[in-house]
């Protein structure tokens, strides 16, 4: 994915999660994780009923990403 595609994907994530100003954060995620992984997590977030989300969709999306990233589970 070239940088233009990464920017477009990051903007799509930010807009879908109702955080258009946070697209630089989503750009980092796009650079770090495969698009298929991010799309899978986004689909899960968007399919979850709002009453089952305790904060907001963006926070739930980030939670799901961190859940599968070993850097957040290190015991060092």
mmCIF file of the N, C-alpha and C atoms, coordinates in Angstrom:
data_MODEL
# 
_entry.id   MODEL 
# 
loop_
_atom_site.group_PDB 
_atom_site.id 
_atom_site.type_symbol 
_atom_site.label_atom_id 
_atom_site.label_alt_id 
_atom_site.label_comp_id 
_atom_site.label_asym_id 
_atom_site.label_entity_id 
_atom_site.label_seq_id 
_atom_site.pdbx_PDB_ins_code 
_atom_site.Cartn_x 
_atom_site.Cartn_y 
_atom_site.Cartn_z 
_atom_site.occupancy 
_atom_site.B_iso_or_equiv 
_atom_site.pdbx_formal_charge 
_atom_site.auth_seq_id 
_atom_site.auth_comp_id 
_atom_site.auth_asym_id 
_atom_site.auth_atom_id 
_atom_site.pdbx_PDB_model_num 
ATOM 1   N N  . UNK A 1 1  ? 0.859   -1.166 0.000  1.00 0.00 ? 1  UNK A N  1 
ATOM 2   C CA . UNK A 1 1  ? 0.000   0.000  0.000  1.00 0.00 ? 1  UNK A CA 1 
ATOM 3   C C  . UNK A 1 1  ? 0.905   1.230  0.000  1.00 0.00 ? 1  UNK A C  1 
ATOM 4   N N  . UNK A 1 2  ? 0.727   2.115  -0.971 1.00 0.00 ? 2  UNK A N  1 
ATOM 5   C CA . UNK A 1 2  ? 1.558   3.318  -1.007 1.00 0.00 ? 2  UNK A CA 1 
ATOM 6   C C  . UNK A 1 2  ? 1.028   4.360  -0.020 1.00 0.00 ? 2  UNK A C  1 
ATOM 7   N N  . UNK A 1 3  ? 1.767   5.453  0.128  1.00 0.00 ? 3  UNK A N  1 
ATOM 8   C CA . UNK A 1 3  ? 1.406   6.433  1.162  1.00 0.00 ? 3  UNK A CA 1 
ATOM 9   C C  . UNK A 1 3  ? 0.054   7.097  0.894  1.00 0.00 ? 3  UNK A C  1 
ATOM 10  N N  . UNK A 1 4  ? -0.317  7.280  -0.374 1.00 0.00 ? 4  UNK A N  1 
ATOM 11  C CA . UNK A 1 4  ? -1.623  7.863  -0.688 1.00 0.00 ? 4  UNK A CA 1 
ATOM 12  C C  . UNK A 1 4  ? -2.744  6.917  -0.258 1.00 0.00 ? 4  UNK A C  1 
ATOM 13  N N  . UNK A 1 5  ? -2.550  5.633  -0.505 1.00 0.00 ? 5  UNK A N  1 
ATOM 14  C CA . UNK A 1 5  ? -3.541  4.638  -0.085 1.00 0.00 ? 5  UNK A CA 1 
ATOM 15  C C  . UNK A 1 5  ? -3.596  4.535  1.429  1.00 0.00 ? 5  UNK A C  1 
ATOM 16  N N  . UNK A 1 6  ? -2.442  4.618  2.081  1.00 0.00 ? 6  UNK A N  1 
ATOM 17  C CA . UNK A 1 6  ? -2.415  4.582  3.543  1.00 0.00 ? 6  UNK A CA 1 
ATOM 18  C C  . UNK A 1 6  ? -3.166  5.774  4.123  1.00 0.00 ? 6  UNK A C  1 
ATOM 19  N N  . UNK A 1 7  ? -2.944  6.957  3.554  1.00 0.00 ? 7  UNK A N  1 
ATOM 20  C CA . UNK A 1 7  ? -3.651  8.153  4.022  1.00 0.00 ? 7  UNK A CA 1 
ATOM 21  C C  . UNK A 1 7  ? -5.156  7.993  3.837  1.00 0.00 ? 7  UNK A C  1 
ATOM 22  N N  . UNK A 1 8  ? -5.561  7.492  2.678  1.00 0.00 ? 8  UNK A N  1 
ATOM 23  C CA . UNK A 1 8  ? -6.987  7.315  2.396  1.00 0.00 ? 8  UNK A CA 1 
ATOM 24  C C  . UNK A 1 8  ? -7.614  6.308  3.363  1.00 0.00 ? 8  UNK A C  1 
ATOM 25  N N  . UNK A 1 9  ? -6.907  5.217  3.630  1.00 0.00 ? 9  UNK A N  1 
ATOM 26  C CA . UNK A 1 9  ? -7.418  4.202  4.554  1.00 0.00 ? 9  UNK A CA 1 
ATOM 27  C C  . UNK A 1 9  ? -7.499  4.763  5.971  1.00 0.00 ? 9  UNK A C  1 
ATOM 28  N N  . UNK A 1 10 ? -6.480  5.526  6.375  1.00 0.00 ? 10 UNK A N  1 
ATOM 29  C CA . UNK A 1 10 ? -6.476  6.136  7.706  1.00 0.00 ? 10 UNK A CA 1 
ATOM 30  C C  . UNK A 1 10 ? -7.632  7.125  7.851  1.00 0.00 ? 10 UNK A C  1 
ATOM 31  N N  . UNK A 1 11 ? -7.884  7.916  6.824  1.00 0.00 ? 11 UNK A N  1 
ATOM 32  C CA . UNK A 1 11 ? -9.012  8.853  6.859  1.00 0.00 ? 11 UNK A CA 1 
ATOM 33  C C  . UNK A 1 11 ? -10.340 8.102  6.932  1.00 0.00 ? 11 UNK A C  1 
ATOM 34  N N  . UNK A 1 12 ? -10.441 7.005  6.200  1.00 0.00 ? 12 UNK A N  1 
ATOM 35  C CA . UNK A 1 12 ? -11.673 6.209  6.230  1.00 0.00 ? 12 UNK A CA 1 
ATOM 36  C C  . UNK A 1 12 ? -11.905 5.653  7.631  1.00 0.00 ? 12 UNK A C  1 
ATOM 37  N N  . UNK A 1 13 ? -10.849 5.123  8.257  1.00 0.00 ? 13 UNK A N  1 
ATOM 38  C CA . UNK A 1 13 ? -10.987 4.610  9.620  1.00 0.00 ? 13 UNK A CA 1 
ATOM 39  C C  . UNK A 1 13 ? -11.433 5.726  10.568 1.00 0.00 ? 13 UNK A C  1 
ATOM 40  N N  . UNK A 1 14 ? -10.739 6.850  10.515 1.00 0.00 ? 14 UNK A N  1 
ATOM 41  C CA . UNK A 1 14 ? -11.047 7.966  11.415 1.00 0.00 ? 14 UNK A CA 1 
ATOM 42  C C  . UNK A 1 14 ? -12.477 8.463  11.220 1.00 0.00 ? 14 UNK A C  1 
ATOM 43  N N  . UNK A 1 15 ? -12.898 8.597  9.983  1.00 0.00 ? 15 UNK A N  1 
ATOM 44  C CA . UNK A 1 15 ? -14.255 9.077  9.715  1.00 0.00 ? 15 UNK A CA 1 
ATOM 45  C C  . UNK A 1 15 ? -15.309 8.060  10.124 1.00 0.00 ? 15 UNK A C  1 
ATOM 46  N N  . UNK A 1 16 ? -15.059 6.794  9.858  1.00 0.00 ? 16 UNK A N  1 
ATOM 47  C CA . UNK A 1 16 ? -16.010 5.749  10.228 1.00 0.00 ? 16 UNK A CA 1 
ATOM 48  C C  . UNK A 1 16 ? -16.180 5.684  11.737 1.00 0.00 ? 16 UNK A C  1 
ATOM 49  N N  . UNK A 1 17 ? -15.084 5.899  12.461 1.00 0.00 ? 17 UNK A N  1 
ATOM 50  C CA . UNK A 1 17 ? -15.117 5.847  13.920 1.00 0.00 ? 17 UNK A CA 1 
ATOM 51  C C  . UNK A 1 17 ? -15.451 7.202  14.542 1.00 0.00 ? 17 UNK A C  1 
ATOM 52  N N  . UNK A 1 18 ? -15.852 8.151  13.694 1.00 0.00 ? 18 UNK A N  1 
ATOM 53  C CA . UNK A 1 18 ? -16.271 9.481  14.130 1.00 0.00 ? 18 UNK A CA 1 
ATOM 54  C C  . UNK A 1 18 ? -15.169 10.232 14.874 1.00 0.00 ? 18 UNK A C  1 
ATOM 55  N N  . UNK A 1 19 ? -13.937 10.109 14.367 1.00 0.00 ? 19 UNK A N  1 
ATOM 56  C CA . UNK A 1 19 ? -12.794 10.821 14.924 1.00 0.00 ? 19 UNK A CA 1 
ATOM 57  C C  . UNK A 1 19 ? -11.945 11.397 13.794 1.00 0.00 ? 19 UNK A C  1 
ATOM 58  N N  . UNK A 1 20 ? -12.510 12.244 12.954 1.00 0.00 ? 20 UNK A N  1 
ATOM 59  C CA . UNK A 1 20 ? -11.764 12.723 11.787 1.00 0.00 ? 20 UNK A CA 1 
ATOM 60  C C  . UNK A 1 20 ? -10.459 13.445 12.121 1.00 0.00 ? 20 UNK A C  1 
ATOM 61  N N  . UNK A 1 21 ? -10.393 14.080 13.264 1.00 0.00 ? 21 UNK A N  1 
ATOM 62  C CA . UNK A 1 21 ? -9.173  14.782 13.654 1.00 0.00 ? 21 UNK A CA 1 
ATOM 63  C C  . UNK A 1 21 ? -8.062  13.870 14.125 1.00 0.00 ? 21 UNK A C  1 
ATOM 64  N N  . UNK A 1 22 ? -8.390  12.616 14.376 1.00 0.00 ? 22 UNK A N  1 
ATOM 65  C CA . UNK A 1 22 ? -7.397  11.663 14.888 1.00 0.00 ? 22 UNK A CA 1 
ATOM 66  C C  . UNK A 1 22 ? -6.787  10.803 13.779 1.00 0.00 ? 22 UNK A C  1 
ATOM 67  N N  . UNK A 1 23 ? -6.970  11.222 12.518 1.00 0.00 ? 23 UNK A N  1 
ATOM 68  C CA . UNK A 1 23 ? -6.470  10.375 11.433 1.00 0.00 ? 23 UNK A CA 1 
ATOM 69  C C  . UNK A 1 23 ? -4.966  10.106 11.510 1.00 0.00 ? 23 UNK A C  1 
ATOM 70  N N  . UNK A 1 24 ? -4.107  11.005 12.059 1.00 0.00 ? 24 UNK A N  1 
ATOM 71  C CA . UNK A 1 24 ? -2.686  10.645 12.155 1.00 0.00 ? 24 UNK A CA 1 
ATOM 72  C C  . UNK A 1 24 ? -2.443  9.395  13.026 1.00 0.00 ? 24 UNK A C  1 
ATOM 73  N N  . UNK A 1 25 ? -3.250  9.214  14.065 1.00 0.00 ? 25 UNK A N  1 
ATOM 74  C CA . UNK A 1 25 ? -3.151  8.011  14.888 1.00 0.00 ? 25 UNK A CA 1 
ATOM 75  C C  . UNK A 1 25 ? -3.496  6.782  14.050 1.00 0.00 ? 25 UNK A C  1 
ATOM 76  N N  . UNK A 1 26 ? -4.567  6.883  13.278 1.00 0.00 ? 26 UNK A N  1 
ATOM 77  C CA . UNK A 1 26 ? -4.974  5.755  12.444 1.00 0.00 ? 26 UNK A CA 1 
ATOM 78  C C  . UNK A 1 26 ? -3.966  5.507  11.323 1.00 0.00 ? 26 UNK A C  1 
ATOM 79  N N  . UNK A 1 27 ? -3.273  6.550  10.880 1.00 0.00 ? 27 UNK A N  1 
ATOM 80  C CA . UNK A 1 27 ? -2.201  6.387  9.878  1.00 0.00 ? 27 UNK A CA 1 
ATOM 81  C C  . UNK A 1 27 ? -1.099  5.512  10.459 1.00 0.00 ? 27 UNK A C  1 
ATOM 82  N N  . UNK A 1 28 ? -0.771  5.710  11.729 1.00 0.00 ? 28 UNK A N  1 
ATOM 83  C CA . UNK A 1 28 ? 0.245   4.869  12.384 1.00 0.00 ? 28 UNK A CA 1 
ATOM 84  C C  . UNK A 1 28 ? -0.212  3.418  12.427 1.00 0.00 ? 28 UNK A C  1 
ATOM 85  N N  . UNK A 1 29 ? -1.477  3.204  12.723 1.00 0.00 ? 29 UNK A N  1 
ATOM 86  C CA . UNK A 1 29 ? -2.004  1.842  12.736 1.00 0.00 ? 29 UNK A CA 1 
ATOM 87  C C  . UNK A 1 29 ? -1.942  1.224  11.340 1.00 0.00 ? 29 UNK A C  1 
ATOM 88  N N  . UNK A 1 30 ? -2.258  2.018  10.324 1.00 0.00 ? 30 UNK A N  1 
ATOM 89  C CA . UNK A 1 30 ? -2.219  1.525  8.943  1.00 0.00 ? 30 UNK A CA 1 
ATOM 90  C C  . UNK A 1 30 ? -0.795  1.149  8.554  1.00 0.00 ? 30 UNK A C  1 
ATOM 91  N N  . UNK A 1 31 ? 0.176   1.885  9.039  1.00 0.00 ? 31 UNK A N  1 
ATOM 92  C CA . UNK A 1 31 ? 1.579   1.577  8.746  1.00 0.00 ? 31 UNK A CA 1 
ATOM 93  C C  . UNK A 1 31 ? 2.055   0.339  9.505  1.00 0.00 ? 31 UNK A C  1 
ATOM 94  N N  . UNK A 1 32 ? 1.497   0.098  10.671 1.00 0.00 ? 32 UNK A N  1 
ATOM 95  C CA . UNK A 1 32 ? 1.961   -0.972 11.549 1.00 0.00 ? 32 UNK A CA 1 
ATOM 96  C C  . UNK A 1 32 ? 1.272   -2.313 11.311 1.00 0.00 ? 32 UNK A C  1 
ATOM 97  N N  . UNK A 1 33 ? 0.007   -2.306 10.951 1.00 0.00 ? 33 UNK A N  1 
ATOM 98  C CA . UNK A 1 33 ? -0.786  -3.536 10.858 1.00 0.00 ? 33 UNK A CA 1 
ATOM 99  C C  . UNK A 1 33 ? -1.292  -3.753 9.434  1.00 0.00 ? 33 UNK A C  1 
ATOM 100 N N  . UNK A 1 34 ? -1.513  -5.013 9.075  1.00 0.00 ? 34 UNK A N  1 
ATOM 101 C CA . UNK A 1 34 ? -2.080  -5.296 7.751  1.00 0.00 ? 34 UNK A CA 1 
ATOM 102 C C  . UNK A 1 34 ? -3.504  -4.731 7.627  1.00 0.00 ? 34 UNK A C  1 
ATOM 103 N N  . UNK A 1 35 ? -3.835  -4.284 6.434  1.00 0.00 ? 35 UNK A N  1 
ATOM 104 C CA . UNK A 1 35 ? -5.160  -3.713 6.189  1.00 0.00 ? 35 UNK A CA 1 
ATOM 105 C C  . UNK A 1 35 ? -6.261  -4.712 6.509  1.00 0.00 ? 35 UNK A C  1 
ATOM 106 N N  . UNK A 1 36 ? -6.025  -5.978 6.205  1.00 0.00 ? 36 UNK A N  1 
ATOM 107 C CA . UNK A 1 36 ? -7.049  -6.997 6.476  1.00 0.00 ? 36 UNK A CA 1 
ATOM 108 C C  . UNK A 1 36 ? -7.330  -7.117 7.976  1.00 0.00 ? 36 UNK A C  1 
ATOM 109 N N  . UNK A 1 37 ? -6.296  -7.013 8.794  1.00 0.00 ? 37 UNK A N  1 
ATOM 110 C CA . UNK A 1 37 ? -6.453  -7.058 10.249 1.00 0.00 ? 37 UNK A CA 1 
ATOM 111 C C  . UNK A 1 37 ? -7.285  -5.873 10.729 1.00 0.00 ? 37 UNK A C  1 
ATOM 112 N N  . UNK A 1 38 ? -6.944  -4.673 10.248 1.00 0.00 ? 38 UNK A N  1 
ATOM 113 C CA . UNK A 1 38 ? -7.674  -3.471 10.658 1.00 0.00 ? 38 UNK A CA 1 
ATOM 114 C C  . UNK A 1 38 ? -9.119  -3.509 10.183 1.00 0.00 ? 38 UNK A C  1 
ATOM 115 N N  . UNK A 1 39 ? -9.333  -3.977 8.977  1.00 0.00 ? 39 UNK A N  1 
ATOM 116 C CA . UNK A 1 39 ? -10.694 -4.074 8.442  1.00 0.00 ? 39 UNK A CA 1 
ATOM 117 C C  . UNK A 1 39 ? -11.520 -5.067 9.260  1.00 0.00 ? 39 UNK A C  1 
ATOM 118 N N  . UNK A 1 40 ? -10.901 -6.170 9.650  1.00 0.00 ? 40 UNK A N  1 
ATOM 119 C CA . UNK A 1 40 ? -11.593 -7.166 10.479 1.00 0.00 ? 40 UNK A CA 1 
ATOM 120 C C  . UNK A 1 40 ? -12.030 -6.555 11.805 1.00 0.00 ? 40 UNK A C  1 
ATOM 121 N N  . UNK A 1 41 ? -11.144 -5.798 12.433 1.00 0.00 ? 41 UNK A N  1 
ATOM 122 C CA . UNK A 1 41 ? -11.470 -5.162 13.716 1.00 0.00 ? 41 UNK A CA 1 
ATOM 123 C C  . UNK A 1 41 ? -12.533 -4.080 13.533 1.00 0.00 ? 41 UNK A C  1 
ATOM 124 N N  . UNK A 1 42 ? -12.430 -3.311 12.453 1.00 0.00 ? 42 UNK A N  1 
ATOM 125 C CA . UNK A 1 42 ? -13.433 -2.289 12.179 1.00 0.00 ? 42 UNK A CA 1 
ATOM 126 C C  . UNK A 1 42 ? -14.801 -2.927 11.960 1.00 0.00 ? 42 UNK A C  1 
ATOM 127 N N  . UNK A 1 43 ? -14.845 -4.009 11.208 1.00 0.00 ? 43 UNK A N  1 
ATOM 128 C CA . UNK A 1 43 ? -16.119 -4.702 10.980 1.00 0.00 ? 43 UNK A CA 1 
ATOM 129 C C  . UNK A 1 43 ? -16.738 -5.180 12.280 1.00 0.00 ? 43 UNK A C  1 
ATOM 130 N N  . UNK A 1 44 ? -15.888 -5.685 13.180 1.00 0.00 ? 44 UNK A N  1 
ATOM 131 C CA . UNK A 1 44 ? -16.390 -6.155 14.478 1.00 0.00 ? 44 UNK A CA 1 
ATOM 132 C C  . UNK A 1 44 ? -16.955 -4.986 15.286 1.00 0.00 ? 44 UNK A C  1 
ATOM 133 N N  . UNK A 1 45 ? -16.239 -3.877 15.292 1.00 0.00 ? 45 UNK A N  1 
ATOM 134 C CA . UNK A 1 45 ? -16.687 -2.693 16.033 1.00 0.00 ? 45 UNK A CA 1 
ATOM 135 C C  . UNK A 1 45 ? -18.015 -2.184 15.486 1.00 0.00 ? 45 UNK A C  1 
ATOM 136 N N  . UNK A 1 46 ? -18.117 -2.100 14.170 1.00 0.00 ? 46 UNK A N  1 
ATOM 137 C CA . UNK A 1 46 ? -19.325 -1.546 13.562 1.00 0.00 ? 46 UNK A CA 1 
ATOM 138 C C  . UNK A 1 46 ? -20.521 -2.488 13.698 1.00 0.00 ? 46 UNK A C  1 
ATOM 139 N N  . UNK A 1 47 ? -20.253 -3.786 13.852 1.00 0.00 ? 47 UNK A N  1 
ATOM 140 C CA . UNK A 1 47 ? -21.330 -4.759 14.007 1.00 0.00 ? 47 UNK A CA 1 
ATOM 141 C C  . UNK A 1 47 ? -21.806 -4.874 15.460 1.00 0.00 ? 47 UNK A C  1 
ATOM 142 N N  . UNK A 1 48 ? -21.050 -4.307 16.387 1.00 0.00 ? 48 UNK A N  1 
ATOM 143 C CA . UNK A 1 48 ? -21.410 -4.375 17.803 1.00 0.00 ? 48 UNK A CA 1 
ATOM 144 C C  . UNK A 1 48 ? -22.478 -3.316 18.114 1.00 0.00 ? 48 UNK A C  1 
ATOM 145 N N  . UNK A 1 49 ? -23.572 -3.721 18.724 1.00 0.00 ? 49 UNK A N  1 
ATOM 146 C CA . UNK A 1 49 ? -24.613 -2.742 19.076 1.00 0.00 ? 49 UNK A CA 1 
ATOM 147 C C  . UNK A 1 49 ? -24.075 -1.686 20.042 1.00 0.00 ? 49 UNK A C  1 
ATOM 148 N N  . UNK A 1 50 ? -24.491 -0.447 19.883 1.00 0.00 ? 50 UNK A N  1 
ATOM 149 C CA . UNK A 1 50 ? -23.982 0.642  20.728 1.00 0.00 ? 50 UNK A CA 1 
ATOM 150 C C  . UNK A 1 50 ? -24.140 0.385  22.224 1.00 0.00 ? 50 UNK A C  1 
ATOM 151 N N  . UNK A 1 51 ? -25.214 -0.277 22.605 1.00 0.00 ? 51 UNK A N  1 
ATOM 152 C CA . UNK A 1 51 ? -25.434 -0.523 24.042 1.00 0.00 ? 51 UNK A CA 1 
ATOM 153 C C  . UNK A 1 51 ? -24.421 -1.505 24.630 1.00 0.00 ? 51 UNK A C  1 
ATOM 154 N N  . UNK A 1 52 ? -23.687 -2.210 23.792 1.00 0.00 ? 52 UNK A N  1 
ATOM 155 C CA . UNK A 1 52 ? -22.655 -3.133 24.277 1.00 0.00 ? 52 UNK A CA 1 
ATOM 156 C C  . UNK A 1 52 ? -21.264 -2.491 24.315 1.00 0.00 ? 52 UNK A C  1 
ATOM 157 N N  . UNK A 1 53 ? -21.161 -1.252 23.889 1.00 0.00 ? 53 UNK A N  1 
ATOM 158 C CA . UNK A 1 53 ? -19.885 -0.530 23.895 1.00 0.00 ? 53 UNK A CA 1 
ATOM 159 C C  . UNK A 1 53 ? -19.909 0.441  25.066 1.00 0.00 ? 53 UNK A C  1 
ATOM 160 N N  . UNK A 1 54 ? -18.956 0.289  25.978 1.00 0.00 ? 54 UNK A N  1 
ATOM 161 C CA . UNK A 1 54 ? -18.983 1.094  27.204 1.00 0.00 ? 54 UNK A CA 1 
ATOM 162 C C  . UNK A 1 54 ? -18.429 2.508  27.024 1.00 0.00 ? 54 UNK A C  1 
ATOM 163 N N  . UNK A 1 55 ? -17.555 2.730  26.074 1.00 0.00 ? 55 UNK A N  1 
ATOM 164 C CA . UNK A 1 55 ? -17.011 4.078  25.867 1.00 0.00 ? 55 UNK A CA 1 
ATOM 165 C C  . UNK A 1 55 ? -17.498 4.609  24.517 1.00 0.00 ? 55 UNK A C  1 
ATOM 166 N N  . UNK A 1 56 ? -16.726 4.383  23.483 1.00 0.00 ? 56 UNK A N  1 
ATOM 167 C CA . UNK A 1 56 ? -17.143 4.746  22.131 1.00 0.00 ? 56 UNK A CA 1 
ATOM 168 C C  . UNK A 1 56 ? -16.511 3.769  21.145 1.00 0.00 ? 56 UNK A C  1 
ATOM 169 N N  . UNK A 1 57 ? -16.931 3.826  19.910 1.00 0.00 ? 57 UNK A N  1 
ATOM 170 C CA . UNK A 1 57 ? -16.447 2.868  18.906 1.00 0.00 ? 57 UNK A CA 1 
ATOM 171 C C  . UNK A 1 57 ? -14.944 2.991  18.681 1.00 0.00 ? 57 UNK A C  1 
ATOM 172 N N  . UNK A 1 58 ? -14.417 4.201  18.700 1.00 0.00 ? 58 UNK A N  1 
ATOM 173 C CA . UNK A 1 58 ? -12.981 4.391  18.483 1.00 0.00 ? 58 UNK A CA 1 
ATOM 174 C C  . UNK A 1 58 ? -12.176 3.719  19.598 1.00 0.00 ? 58 UNK A C  1 
ATOM 175 N N  . UNK A 1 59 ? -12.593 3.901  20.836 1.00 0.00 ? 59 UNK A N  1 
ATOM 176 C CA . UNK A 1 59 ? -11.892 3.275  21.960 1.00 0.00 ? 59 UNK A CA 1 
ATOM 177 C C  . UNK A 1 59 ? -11.989 1.758  21.882 1.00 0.00 ? 59 UNK A C  1 
ATOM 178 N N  . UNK A 1 60 ? -13.128 1.253  21.471 1.00 0.00 ? 60 UNK A N  1 
ATOM 179 C CA . UNK A 1 60 ? -13.312 -0.195 21.320 1.00 0.00 ? 60 UNK A CA 1 
ATOM 180 C C  . UNK A 1 60 ? -12.396 -0.728 20.221 1.00 0.00 ? 60 UNK A C  1 
ATOM 181 N N  . UNK A 1 61 ? -12.279 0.001  19.110 1.00 0.00 ? 61 UNK A N  1 
ATOM 182 C CA . UNK A 1 61 ? -11.395 -0.381 18.014 1.00 0.00 ? 61 UNK A CA 1 
ATOM 183 C C  . UNK A 1 61 ? -9.945  -0.466 18.496 1.00 0.00 ? 61 UNK A C  1 
ATOM 184 N N  . UNK A 1 62 ? -9.503  0.548  19.215 1.00 0.00 ? 62 UNK A N  1 
ATOM 185 C CA . UNK A 1 62 ? -8.128  0.572  19.737 1.00 0.00 ? 62 UNK A CA 1 
ATOM 186 C C  . UNK A 1 62 ? -7.923  -0.566 20.734 1.00 0.00 ? 62 UNK A C  1 
ATOM 187 N N  . UNK A 1 63 ? -8.904  -0.831 21.576 1.00 0.00 ? 63 UNK A N  1 
ATOM 188 C CA . UNK A 1 63 ? -8.832  -1.948 22.516 1.00 0.00 ? 63 UNK A CA 1 
ATOM 189 C C  . UNK A 1 63 ? -8.620  -3.264 21.766 1.00 0.00 ? 63 UNK A C  1 
ATOM 190 N N  . UNK A 1 64 ? -9.386  -3.479 20.710 1.00 0.00 ? 64 UNK A N  1 
ATOM 191 C CA . UNK A 1 64 ? -9.262  -4.730 19.951 1.00 0.00 ? 64 UNK A CA 1 
ATOM 192 C C  . UNK A 1 64 ? -7.887  -4.861 19.310 1.00 0.00 ? 64 UNK A C  1 
ATOM 193 N N  . UNK A 1 65 ? -7.342  -3.772 18.831 1.00 0.00 ? 65 UNK A N  1 
ATOM 194 C CA . UNK A 1 65 ? -6.003  -3.815 18.237 1.00 0.00 ? 65 UNK A CA 1 
ATOM 195 C C  . UNK A 1 65 ? -4.972  -4.152 19.305 1.00 0.00 ? 65 UNK A C  1 
ATOM 196 N N  . UNK A 1 66 ? -5.038  -3.477 20.433 1.00 0.00 ? 66 UNK A N  1 
ATOM 197 C CA . UNK A 1 66 ? -4.063  -3.709 21.502 1.00 0.00 ? 66 UNK A CA 1 
ATOM 198 C C  . UNK A 1 66 ? -4.163  -5.119 22.069 1.00 0.00 ? 66 UNK A C  1 
ATOM 199 N N  . UNK A 1 67 ? -5.349  -5.686 22.016 1.00 0.00 ? 67 UNK A N  1 
ATOM 200 C CA . UNK A 1 67 ? -5.559  -7.038 22.539 1.00 0.00 ? 67 UNK A CA 1 
ATOM 201 C C  . UNK A 1 67 ? -4.705  -8.061 21.782 1.00 0.00 ? 67 UNK A C  1 
ATOM 202 N N  . UNK A 1 68 ? -4.424  -7.798 20.527 1.00 0.00 ? 68 UNK A N  1 
ATOM 203 C CA . UNK A 1 68 ? -3.667  -8.740 19.699 1.00 0.00 ? 68 UNK A CA 1 
ATOM 204 C C  . UNK A 1 68 ? -2.226  -8.322 19.461 1.00 0.00 ? 68 UNK A C  1 
ATOM 205 N N  . UNK A 1 69 ? -1.786  -7.243 20.071 1.00 0.00 ? 69 UNK A N  1 
ATOM 206 C CA . UNK A 1 69 ? -0.424  -6.755 19.876 1.00 0.00 ? 69 UNK A CA 1 
ATOM 207 C C  . UNK A 1 69 ? 0.439   -7.161 21.066 1.00 0.00 ? 69 UNK A C  1 
ATOM 208 N N  . UNK A 1 70 ? 1.448   -7.997 20.832 1.00 0.00 ? 70 UNK A N  1 
ATOM 209 C CA . UNK A 1 70 ? 2.277   -8.487 21.952 1.00 0.00 ? 70 UNK A CA 1 
ATOM 210 C C  . UNK A 1 70 ? 3.023   -7.385 22.689 1.00 0.00 ? 70 UNK A C  1 
ATOM 211 N N  . UNK A 1 71 ? 3.225   -6.228 22.063 1.00 0.00 ? 71 UNK A N  1 
ATOM 212 C CA . UNK A 1 71 ? 3.918   -5.132 22.751 1.00 0.00 ? 71 UNK A CA 1 
ATOM 213 C C  . UNK A 1 71 ? 3.143   -4.650 23.966 1.00 0.00 ? 71 UNK A C  1 
ATOM 214 N N  . UNK A 1 72 ? 1.835   -4.855 23.970 1.00 0.00 ? 72 UNK A N  1 
ATOM 215 C CA . UNK A 1 72 ? 1.018   -4.415 25.094 1.00 0.00 ? 72 UNK A CA 1 
ATOM 216 C C  . UNK A 1 72 ? 0.853   -5.503 26.153 1.00 0.00 ? 72 UNK A C  1 
ATOM 217 N N  . UNK A 1 73 ? 1.459   -6.656 25.922 1.00 0.00 ? 73 UNK A N  1 
ATOM 218 C CA . UNK A 1 73 ? 1.328   -7.765 26.863 1.00 0.00 ? 73 UNK A CA 1 
ATOM 219 C C  . UNK A 1 73 ? 2.675   -8.229 27.404 1.00 0.00 ? 73 UNK A C  1 
ATOM 220 N N  . UNK A 1 74 ? 3.702   -7.458 27.176 1.00 0.00 ? 74 UNK A N  1 
ATOM 221 C CA . UNK A 1 74 ? 5.041   -7.814 27.625 1.00 0.00 ? 74 UNK A CA 1 
ATOM 222 C C  . UNK A 1 74 ? 5.131   -7.742 29.147 1.00 0.00 ? 74 UNK A C  1 
ATOM 223 N N  . UNK A 1 75 ? 5.865   -8.665 29.710 1.00 0.00 ? 75 UNK A N  1 
ATOM 224 C CA . UNK A 1 75 ? 6.066   -8.664 31.166 1.00 0.00 ? 75 UNK A CA 1 
ATOM 225 C C  . UNK A 1 75 ? 7.464   -8.172 31.530 1.00 0.00 ? 75 UNK A C  1 
ATOM 226 N N  . UNK A 1 76 ? 8.156   -7.607 30.555 1.00 0.00 ? 76 UNK A N  1 
ATOM 227 C CA . UNK A 1 76 ? 9.517   -7.098 30.802 1.00 0.00 ? 76 UNK A CA 1 
ATOM 228 C C  . UNK A 1 76 ? 9.491   -5.752 31.481 1.00 0.00 ? 76 UNK A C  1 
# 
